[in-house]
Amino acid sequence: MHSSRTNKACTPLFLQVVSDVTADPTLPRTKDVRCPQCNHNEAVFLSANTEQGMTLYFNCVNCRHKWRDYV
């Protein structure tokens, strides 16, 4: 059967990260970055291939600020 549901625009991975990602012990962490908002040096990170190449998505474990960096 044909579905009549409409396709929604895909939300970028960066925006799909759940708010308590910093509490997930299975995700990788780094102390090699500084949060641009609170200057804390620990963040959870995810990586993805994007149009810009490899993109790293960071989430500060202190203030939960989210940012990205292109590698």
MMTF fields as JSON, N, C-alpha, C and O atoms, coordinates in Angstrom:
{
  "mmtfVersion": "1.0.0",
  "mmtfProducer": "UNKNOWN",
  "numBonds": 283,
  "numAtoms": 284,
  "numGroups": 71,
  "numChains": 1,
  "numModels": 1,
  "chainsPerModel": [1],
  "groupsPerChain": [71],
  "chainIdList": ["A"],
  "bondAtomList": [4, 2, 8, 6, 12, 10, 16, 14, 20, 18, 24, 22, 28, 26, 32, 30, 36, 34, 40, 38, 44, 42, 48, 46, 52, 50, 56, 54, 60, 58, 64, 62, 68, 66, 72, 70, 76, 74, 80, 78, 84, 82, 88, 86, 92, 90, 96, 94, 100, 98, 104, 102, 108, 106, 112, 110, 116, 114, 120, 118, 124, 122, 128, 126, 132, 130, 136, 134, 140, 138, 144, 142, 148, 146, 152, 150, 156, 154, 160, 158, 164, 162, 168, 166, 172, 170, 176, 174, 180, 178, 184, 182, 188, 186, 192, 190, 196, 194, 200, 198, 204, 202, 208, 206, 212, 210, 216, 214, 220, 218, 224, 222, 228, 226, 232, 230, 236, 234, 240, 238, 244, 242, 248, 246, 252, 250, 256, 254, 260, 258, 264, 262, 268, 266, 272, 270, 276, 274, 280, 278],
  "bondOrderList": [1, 1, 1, 1, 1, 1, 1, 1, 1, 1, 1, 1, 1, 1, 1, 1, 1, 1, 1, 1, 1, 1, 1, 1, 1, 1, 1, 1, 1, 1, 1, 1, 1, 1, 1, 1, 1, 1, 1, 1, 1, 1, 1, 1, 1, 1, 1, 1, 1, 1, 1, 1, 1, 1, 1, 1, 1, 1, 1, 1, 1, 1, 1, 1, 1, 1, 1, 1, 1, 1],
  "groupList": [{"groupName": "MET", "atomNameList": ["N", "CA", "C", "O"], "elementList": ["N", "C", "C", "O"], "formalChargeList": [0, 0, 0, 0], "bondAtomList": [1, 0, 2, 1, 3, 2], "bondOrderList": [1, 1, 2], "singleLetterCode": "M", "chemCompType": "L-PEPTIDE LINKING"}, {"groupName": "HIS", "atomNameList": ["N", "CA", "C", "O"], "elementList": ["N", "C", "C", "O"], "formalChargeList": [0, 0, 0, 0], "bondAtomList": [1, 0, 2, 1, 3, 2], "bondOrderList": [1, 1, 2], "singleLetterCode": "H", "chemCompType": "L-PEPTIDE LINKING"}, {"groupName": "SER", "atomNameList": ["N", "CA", "C", "O"], "elementList": ["N", "C", "C", "O"], "formalChargeList": [0, 0, 0, 0], "bondAtomList": [1, 0, 2, 1, 3, 2], "bondOrderList": [1, 1, 2], "singleLetterCode": "S", "chemCompType": "L-PEPTIDE LINKING"}, {"groupName": "ARG", "atomNameList": ["N", "CA", "C", "O"], "elementList": ["N", "C", "C", "O"], "formalChargeList": [0, 0, 0, 0], "bondAtomList": [1, 0, 2, 1, 3, 2], "bondOrderList": [1, 1, 2], "singleLetterCode": "R", "chemCompType": "L-PEPTIDE LINKING"}, {"groupName": "THR", "atomNameList": ["N", "CA", "C", "O"], "elementList": ["N", "C", "C", "O"], "formalChargeList": [0, 0, 0, 0], "bondAtomList": [1, 0, 2, 1, 3, 2], "bondOrderList": [1, 1, 2], "singleLetterCode": "T", "chemCompType": "L-PEPTIDE LINKING"}, {"groupName": "ASN", "atomNameList": ["N", "CA", "C", "O"], "elementList": ["N", "C", "C", "O"], "formalChargeList": [0, 0, 0, 0], "bondAtomList": [1, 0, 2, 1, 3, 2], "bondOrderList": [1, 1, 2], "singleLetterCode": "N", "chemCompType": "L-PEPTIDE LINKING"}, {"groupName": "LYS", "atomNameList": ["N", "CA", "C", "O"], "elementList": ["N", "C", "C", "O"], "formalChargeList": [0, 0, 0, 0], "bondAtomList": [1, 0, 2, 1, 3, 2], "bondOrderList": [1, 1, 2], "singleLetterCode": "K", "chemCompType": "L-PEPTIDE LINKING"}, {"groupName": "ALA", "atomNameList": ["N", "CA", "C", "O"], "elementList": ["N", "C", "C", "O"], "formalChargeList": [0, 0, 0, 0], "bondAtomList": [1, 0, 2, 1, 3, 2], "bondOrderList": [1, 1, 2], "singleLetterCode": "A", "chemCompType": "L-PEPTIDE LINKING"}, {"groupName": "CYS", "atomNameList": ["N", "CA", "C", "O"], "elementList": ["N", "C", "C", "O"], "formalChargeList": [0, 0, 0, 0], "bondAtomList": [1, 0, 2, 1, 3, 2], "bondOrderList": [1, 1, 2], "singleLetterCode": "C", "chemCompType": "L-PEPTIDE LINKING"}, {"groupName": "PRO", "atomNameList": ["N", "CA", "C", "O"], "elementList": ["N", "C", "C", "O"], "formalChargeList": [0, 0, 0, 0], "bondAtomList": [1, 0, 2, 1, 3, 2], "bondOrderList": [1, 1, 2], "singleLetterCode": "P", "chemCompType": "L-PEPTIDE LINKING"}, {"groupName": "LEU", "atomNameList": ["N", "CA", "C", "O"], "elementList": ["N", "C", "C", "O"], "formalChargeList": [0, 0, 0, 0], "bondAtomList": [1, 0, 2, 1, 3, 2], "bondOrderList": [1, 1, 2], "singleLetterCode": "L", "chemCompType": "L-PEPTIDE LINKING"}, {"groupName": "PHE", "atomNameList": ["N", "CA", "C", "O"], "elementList": ["N", "C", "C", "O"], "formalChargeList": [0, 0, 0, 0], "bondAtomList": [1, 0, 2, 1, 3, 2], "bondOrderList": [1, 1, 2], "singleLetterCode": "F", "chemCompType": "L-PEPTIDE LINKING"}, {"groupName": "GLN", "atomNameList": ["N", "CA", "C", "O"], "elementList": ["N", "C", "C", "O"], "formalChargeList": [0, 0, 0, 0], "bondAtomList": [1, 0, 2, 1, 3, 2], "bondOrderList": [1, 1, 2], "singleLetterCode": "Q", "chemCompType": "L-PEPTIDE LINKING"}, {"groupName": "VAL", "atomNameList": ["N", "CA", "C", "O"], "elementList": ["N", "C", "C", "O"], "formalChargeList": [0, 0, 0, 0], "bondAtomList": [1, 0, 2, 1, 3, 2], "bondOrderList": [1, 1, 2], "singleLetterCode": "V", "chemCompType": "L-PEPTIDE LINKING"}, {"groupName": "ASP", "atomNameList": ["N", "CA", "C", "O"], "elementList": ["N", "C", "C", "O"], "formalChargeList": [0, 0, 0, 0], "bondAtomList": [1, 0, 2, 1, 3, 2], "bondOrderList": [1, 1, 2], "singleLetterCode": "D", "chemCompType": "L-PEPTIDE LINKING"}, {"groupName": "GLU", "atomNameList": ["N", "CA", "C", "O"], "elementList": ["N", "C", "C", "O"], "formalChargeList": [0, 0, 0, 0], "bondAtomList": [1, 0, 2, 1, 3, 2], "bondOrderList": [1, 1, 2], "singleLetterCode": "E", "chemCompType": "L-PEPTIDE LINKING"}, {"groupName": "GLY", "atomNameList": ["N", "CA", "C", "O"], "elementList": ["N", "C", "C", "O"], "formalChargeList": [0, 0, 0, 0], "bondAtomList": [1, 0, 2, 1, 3, 2], "bondOrderList": [1, 1, 2], "singleLetterCode": "G", "chemCompType": "PEPTIDE LINKING"}, {"groupName": "TYR", "atomNameList": ["N", "CA", "C", "O"], "elementList": ["N", "C", "C", "O"], "formalChargeList": [0, 0, 0, 0], "bondAtomList": [1, 0, 2, 1, 3, 2], "bondOrderList": [1, 1, 2], "singleLetterCode": "Y", "chemCompType": "L-PEPTIDE LINKING"}, {"groupName": "TRP", "atomNameList": ["N", "CA", "C", "O"], "elementList": ["N", "C", "C", "O"], "formalChargeList": [0, 0, 0, 0], "bondAtomList": [1, 0, 2, 1, 3, 2], "bondOrderList": [1, 1, 2], "singleLetterCode": "W", "chemCompType": "L-PEPTIDE LINKING"}],
  "groupTypeList": [0, 1, 2, 2, 3, 4, 5, 6, 7, 8, 4, 9, 10, 11, 10, 12, 13, 13, 2, 14, 13, 4, 7, 14, 9, 4, 10, 9, 3, 4, 6, 14, 13, 3, 8, 9, 12, 8, 5, 1, 5, 15, 7, 13, 11, 10, 2, 7, 5, 4, 15, 12, 16, 0, 4, 10, 17, 11, 5, 8, 13, 5, 8, 3, 1, 6, 18, 3, 14, 17, 13],
  "groupIdList": [1, 2, 3, 4, 5, 6, 7, 8, 9, 10, 11, 12, 13, 14, 15, 16, 17, 18, 19, 20, 21, 22, 23, 24, 25, 26, 27, 28, 29, 30, 31, 32, 33, 34, 35, 36, 37, 38, 39, 40, 41, 42, 43, 44, 45, 46, 47, 48, 49, 50, 51, 52, 53, 54, 55, 56, 57, 58, 59, 60, 61, 62, 63, 64, 65, 66, 67, 68, 69, 70, 71],
  "secStructList": [7, 7, 7, 7, 7, 7, 7, 7, 7, 7, 7, 7, 2, 2, 2, 2, 1, 7, 6, 6, 4, 4, 4, 7, 6, 6, 1, 7, 3, 3, 1, 1, 7, 7, 7, 6, 6, 6, 7, 7, 1, 7, 3, 3, 3, 3, 3, 3, 3, 3, 6, 6, 3, 3, 3, 3, 3, 3, 3, 3, 6, 6, 6, 7, 7, 3, 3, 3, 3, 3, 7],
  "xCoordList": [0.838, 0.0, 0.876, 1.985, 0.367, 1.087, 0.769, -0.396, 1.785, 1.602, 1.388, 2.065, 0.476, 0.208, 0.946, 0.732, 1.815, 2.558, 3.521, 4.115, 3.671, 4.604, 5.992, 6.142, 7.003, 8.38, 8.737, 8.594, 9.194, 9.632, 11.103, 11.845, 11.51, 12.918, 13.75, 13.358, 14.881, 15.761, 16.382, 16.858, 16.368, 16.988, 18.465, 18.795, 19.356, 20.783, 21.083, 20.433, 22.078, 22.472, 22.729, 22.356, 23.356, 23.692, 22.452, 22.528, 21.327, 20.108, 19.345, 18.413, 19.732, 19.041, 19.645, 19.09, 20.756, 21.409, 20.5, 20.009, 20.281, 19.408, 20.057, 21.281, 19.254, 19.758, 20.662, 21.538, 20.484, 21.315, 22.422, 22.813, 22.921, 23.985, 25.227, 25.996, 25.442, 26.623, 26.57, 27.601, 25.399, 25.257, 25.46, 25.506, 25.582, 25.724, 27.179, 28.052, 27.454, 28.836, 29.419, 30.623, 28.587, 29.079, 29.614, 30.272, 29.343, 29.814, 31.233, 31.602, 32.03, 33.407, 33.459, 32.6, 34.494, 34.725, 36.133, 37.016, 36.323, 37.655, 37.889, 36.962, 39.155, 39.558, 40.501, 41.224, 40.481, 41.365, 40.687, 41.253, 39.485, 38.767, 38.329, 38.271, 38.024, 37.488, 36.113, 35.933, 35.154, 33.812, 33.871, 34.396, 33.339, 33.363, 32.447, 32.553, 31.559, 30.629, 31.136, 31.104, 31.609, 31.999, 33.485, 33.963, 34.208, 35.652, 36.024, 37.193, 35.049, 35.33, 36.071, 35.895, 36.901, 37.748, 37.323, 38.147, 36.081, 35.625, 34.32, 33.4, 34.258, 33.06, 32.843, 33.79, 31.578, 31.204, 31.234, 30.884, 31.647, 31.674, 31.161, 31.226, 30.651, 30.18, 30.809, 31.127, 30.994, 31.547, 30.603, 29.862, 30.65, 29.81, 30.475, 31.167, 30.259, 30.708, 29.653, 28.482, 30.06, 29.141, 29.69, 30.752, 28.986, 29.448, 30.78, 31.548, 31.062, 32.309, 33.441, 34.562, 33.177, 34.15, 33.742, 32.555, 34.719, 34.428, 34.075, 34.798, 32.955, 32.502, 32.437, 31.905, 32.977, 32.899, 31.867, 31.91, 30.943, 29.906, 30.236, 30.39, 30.344, 30.713, 29.548, 28.711, 29.507, 28.512, 29.237, 29.713, 29.325, 30.044, 29.388, 28.169, 30.209, 29.653, 29.329, 28.644, 29.81, 29.562, 28.28, 27.382, 28.196, 27.046, 26.11, 25.068, 26.478, 25.699, 25.627, 24.784, 26.507, 26.583, 26.999, 27.826, 26.426, 26.73, 27.448, 27.069, 28.49, 29.199, 29.807, 29.826, 30.3, 30.901, 32.211, 32.495, 32.996, 34.287, 34.462, 34.112, 34.997, 35.235, 36.677, 37.597, 36.874, 38.221, 38.698, 39.816],
  "yCoordList": [-1.19, 0.0, 1.244, 1.239, 2.297, 3.557, 4.389, 4.543, 4.915, 5.761, 7.201, 7.676, 7.885, 9.282, 10.245, 11.456, 9.718, 10.592, 11.451, 10.994, 12.692, 13.58, 13.406, 13.08, 13.623, 13.553, 14.854, 15.932, 14.752, 15.938, 16.165, 15.218, 17.406, 17.725, 17.073, 17.063, 16.539, 15.893, 16.937, 17.978, 16.646, 17.522, 17.164, 15.983, 18.135, 17.822, 17.045, 17.236, 16.167, 15.354, 16.207, 15.823, 17.352, 18.237, 18.613, 18.752, 18.778, 19.193, 18.017, 18.217, 16.789, 15.616, 15.07, 14.141, 15.619, 15.145, 15.408, 16.522, 14.371, 14.532, 15.423, 15.541, 16.04, 17.043, 16.461, 17.171, 15.209, 14.646, 13.751, 12.78, 14.071, 13.293, 13.261, 12.302, 14.272, 14.322, 13.262, 12.936, 12.723, 11.696, 10.286, 9.33, 10.137, 8.82, 8.352, 8.926, 7.325, 6.873, 6.142, 5.889, 5.804, 5.074, 6.0, 5.536, 7.287, 8.225, 8.689, 8.824, 8.933, 9.372, 10.784, 11.623, 11.017, 12.326, 12.782, 11.975, 14.086, 14.642, 15.777, 16.478, 15.944, 17.083, 17.977, 18.797, 17.804, 18.558, 19.753, 20.352, 20.114, 21.261, 22.178, 21.767, 23.409, 24.384, 24.82, 25.172, 24.794, 25.258, 26.756, 27.51, 27.202, 28.627, 29.462, 30.689, 28.807, 29.547, 29.661, 30.75, 28.542, 28.587, 28.292, 28.362, 27.967, 27.706, 26.407, 26.202, 25.526, 24.222, 23.355, 23.523, 22.425, 21.668, 20.222, 19.414, 19.861, 18.494, 18.527, 19.279, 17.689, 17.631, 16.213, 15.457, 15.876, 14.66, 15.012, 16.132, 14.075, 14.404, 13.269, 12.097, 13.649, 12.738, 13.186, 14.365, 12.277, 12.659, 12.208, 11.235, 12.938, 12.612, 13.128, 14.146, 12.415, 12.898, 13.846, 13.482, 15.062, 16.068, 16.615, 16.192, 17.537, 18.164, 18.879, 19.025, 19.322, 20.024, 19.045, 19.478, 17.753, 16.738, 16.156, 16.09, 15.735, 15.199, 16.352, 17.344, 16.197, 17.215, 16.596, 15.499, 17.296, 16.874, 17.738, 18.966, 17.09, 17.776, 17.617, 16.497, 18.723, 18.709, 19.155, 19.952, 18.623, 19.018, 19.162, 18.17, 20.366, 20.644, 19.91, 19.957, 19.229, 18.515, 19.453, 19.054, 20.684, 21.652, 22.453, 22.461, 23.126, 24.01, 23.476, 24.075, 22.353, 21.687, 22.487, 22.212, 23.466, 24.211, 23.261, 22.374, 23.448, 22.599, 23.422, 24.557, 22.83, 23.48, 22.413, 21.235, 22.825, 21.866, 22.397, 23.594, 21.475, 21.806, 20.946, 19.766, 21.535, 20.794, 20.331, 21.127, 19.062, 18.5, 18.423, 17.976],
  "zCoordList": [0.0, 0.0, 0.0, 0.534, -0.6, -0.667, 0.561, 0.927, 1.189, 2.366, 1.927, 1.016, 2.55, 2.204, 3.128, 3.06, 3.994, 4.897, 4.098, 3.121, 4.519, 3.836, 4.423, 5.601, 3.599, 4.081, 4.772, 4.196, 5.988, 6.718, 6.397, 6.137, 6.417, 6.183, 7.282, 8.448, 6.905, 7.88, 8.794, 8.341, 10.068, 11.046, 11.137, 11.241, 11.103, 11.208, 12.483, 13.51, 12.4, 13.546, 14.769, 15.878, 14.593, 15.704, 16.508, 17.729, 15.849, 16.535, 17.133, 17.911, 16.778, 17.273, 18.562, 19.15, 19.012, 20.222, 21.415, 21.602, 22.221, 23.377, 24.42, 24.468, 25.24, 26.172, 27.262, 27.757, 27.65, 28.718, 28.173, 28.821, 26.998, 26.376, 27.257, 27.191, 28.069, 28.928, 30.022, 30.61, 30.305, 31.336, 30.782, 31.556, 29.477, 28.855, 28.956, 28.304, 29.757, 29.949, 28.736, 28.689, 27.767, 26.592, 25.499, 24.568, 25.6, 24.582, 24.9, 26.066, 23.85, 24.085, 24.658, 24.386, 25.457, 26.067, 25.731, 25.441, 25.775, 25.575, 26.546, 26.952, 26.912, 27.733, 26.936, 27.5, 25.621, 24.729, 24.072, 23.158, 24.52, 23.956, 25.087, 26.246, 24.745, 25.699, 25.219, 24.054, 26.122, 25.786, 25.508, 26.327, 24.364, 24.051, 24.95, 24.977, 25.677, 26.535, 27.978, 28.552, 28.58, 29.998, 30.225, 31.357, 29.168, 29.209, 29.926, 30.251, 30.179, 30.795, 29.78, 28.573, 30.268, 29.349, 29.134, 28.706, 29.41, 29.143, 28.361, 28.686, 27.315, 26.485, 25.969, 25.758, 25.772, 25.063, 23.586, 23.214, 22.732, 21.313, 20.447, 20.816, 19.291, 18.254, 16.954, 16.797, 16.025, 14.729, 13.621, 13.766, 12.516, 11.362, 10.1, 10.118, 9.005, 7.706, 7.173, 7.073, 6.83, 6.312, 5.008, 4.553, 4.415, 3.168, 3.366, 2.415, 4.579, 4.88, 5.203, 5.47, 5.185, 5.573, 6.914, 7.232, 7.7, 9.025, 9.965, 10.056, 10.657, 11.604, 12.989, 13.163, 13.969, 15.36, 16.068, 15.988, 16.756, 17.518, 18.996, 19.482, 19.705, 21.118, 21.981, 21.559, 23.203, 24.186, 25.518, 26.071, 26.034, 27.277, 28.45, 28.614, 29.269, 30.415, 31.576, 32.517, 31.52, 32.584, 32.34, 33.182, 31.189, 30.93, 29.837, 29.569, 29.204, 28.154, 26.845, 25.991, 26.695, 25.445, 24.322, 24.531, 23.135, 21.977, 20.915, 20.627, 20.34, 19.229, 18.344, 18.699, 17.197, 16.269, 15.725, 15.772, 15.212, 14.626, 13.383, 13.383, 12.335, 11.095, 11.056, 11.248, 10.813, 10.77, 9.339, 9.084]
}
